[in-house]
């Protein structure tokens, strides 16, 4: 099976802003990583039930999602010489059961197994996507979007964001969490809110790379 067919078999991961070369490089790096996960922002229209309950219109919603390549209950990603090429179904029930157990370890708090797992973050607006994506890119190793992390503490990052928007809810714990989520390029929608934030970023980072920050 071709690489393209193998990548298409990874259902659940929204790849609309990445070409096949980008996808190939991304998935190969994820397979070689320790946690075998990739974080992305899921886009979908509001459901009919949500509109009936809360009112409003059919608009786009955004939320953080994590896609796992290692612990899949139904399919196994195959690798040949470091290159992603196919995915295959698990061979039997026992293998599926073991993978399900291993997959649950990353979602369960070990000190108390009945604790609820953390919910995906749902964005209130595109400005929130822009700010959180900026922080992820800033703290990535190496930094993304042609940034350089010249902040000396999380508090300085908080102060930088609050100068732009004093009402934006941001904490050191949130920044620490974002640091562990590797950004995928071209996640941020281009609109008046996100363009205004980019102009603010460029006041500190004049060489900020919009092409890898905004959606195509």
N, C-alpha and C positions, 0 to 999 in steps of 0.2 A: 504494500500500500504506500502511496506517496506521502510526503510530508504534509501536503495540503489536506489530504483526506484525514491524516492523523490529527491535525490541528482542529479540523471541523468536528471530529469526534468528541472534543472536549466541550460538551454542552454545558451551559450555565455561565460561561465566561463571555462577557460582552467585549467584542474586539473590533467594533465598528470604526475605531479611529486608528487602527494599526494595519499596515500592509503585511503581506506574507513574510517578508524579510524581518520586519520588526517582531512579528509573532514568533518566528523561528528562533531569533536571538533571545527573546524574553523567556520562552518556555525552556530553552536549553539551559539558560542561567538559573532558572527556578529548579530544574531537575538536579542541577549540581549544587544547589544551596542546601543548608542544613534542615530548614523547616519545610521545604517543598511547597511553599504557598506563594500566591501572588494576590496583592490587594488591588481592587479596582472600584470605581464608582458606578453603581448600577443606575441606569436611567429607565424609567417607565412612566406611562401615563397613569394618572389617578384612576383607581377602579370605580366602577359604577356604584358599588356598595359604599365606598368612602364618600362619594359625592352626595348620595342619598342621605347618609348619616350627618355629614358636616356641611353640606351645601357647597357652593362655589362652582367652578368650571373644570373642564377637562384640561389639565395642565401637566407639564412634566414634573416628575419628582426624582430626587437623587438620594442615594444612600450608599454607605460604605459596605463592601462585600469582600469576603476572602474566598479565593478559589484554591483548592488543594489538589495537587497532582499525585501525592504519595498515597493518601488514605482514601481510596474510593471504594464504595461498597459494591460497585457493579463492574467497573472496568479498571484495567491496569495499563499505565502508560509504558510503552516499550521504548528501549533506547539501544542504538547500535553505533558504537564507536563515538559516543558523545553527541549523536544527532538524533533528534526526535523523529520517529517515522510512523508510529502506529499506536493504537490502543486496542486491547483485547479484553473480552469478558473474563471474570474470575472463573476458575474451573469447577468449583464446588461450593456447597453451603458452608463447610467448615472454614475454608479460606476466606469467604465473605465475612463470616462471624469474627474471625481474628482481625481482619482489616477494620471492621466496624469498631472493635474494642480499641485498637491502636489509634484510630481516628478520634475517638472520644477523649483521649488523654489530653489533647491540646485544647479541649473545650471545657473540661471539668476542673474545678478548683480542688486540688488534692487533699487539702486539710478537711474538707467536708463535701462528700460527693453529691449531696443533694442541693448544694448551692446552685442558683440559677446561673446560666452562662450569660456573658455580656451580649447585649443586643447591638445590632449594627447601627451606626450613627446615621440619622436621617437629616438631610440638610434642609434648613428653612428657606434658603435663597442661594443664588449663585455666588453672592459675595462670600458666603461661608465656605463654599467649595474653593474659591480663589485663595482665601486666607489659609485654610488648612493645607491646600496643595503647596502653597509657598513654604509653609513651615516644614512639610515633609521633604521638599526639595532642598531646603536650607540645611536640614540635619542629616540628609542622606550621606553615605560615604562611598564615593566622593559626592559633594553637593551637586544637585541637578540645576538645570535652567541657567547655567553659567553663573551661578551664585558662589559666594565664598562666605563661610560662616565666621564673621568677625565679631559676633556677639560673645561676651564672656560669661553669660549666665542666662538661664531661662527667664529670669525677671527682666532682663534687657529686651528679650524677644517680646514679652508681654507688653512692656512699655511701648515698644515700636508699633505693635498692633493697636494699642489703645490710643495712641496719638492719632491714628487714622480713624478708628471707630471706638469711642469710649464705651459704647453699649455692647460690644462684642464680648461674649462670655469665653474667657480663656484662662486656664490655670496651668500651673507647672505640671500637674499630673496629666493633663490633656496633651501638653507638649511632649512629655516623656512617652506617652502612648503613640503619638504620631511619629516619633523618632524611630520606632520599631516597625513602621509600616512603609515599605519601599514604594515610592511613587511610580506610576506608569505615565510615560509622556503623553501629552495632549489630552488631558482630562477636563480642562476648565472650559466651560461654554464662554463664547465671546459675546458680551452684551455691555450695556452702559456701566453696570455695577463693577464687572470684572475689569473692564478697560480702565476705569477710574483707579482701581486698586493697583493695576500694573504701573500707571503713571506715578503713583506713590512709591512703589518699589524702586522705580528707576531713579528716584531722587537719591537713593542710597546706593543702588547698583545700576549704573548707567548702561552696562552691557548685558542686562537681563535678557534672556533668550525667549522671546514670545513664541517662536515657531514650535518649540517643544513643550510649551506651557498650555497654549490654547488648542481646543479641538480644531480639526481641519474643517 
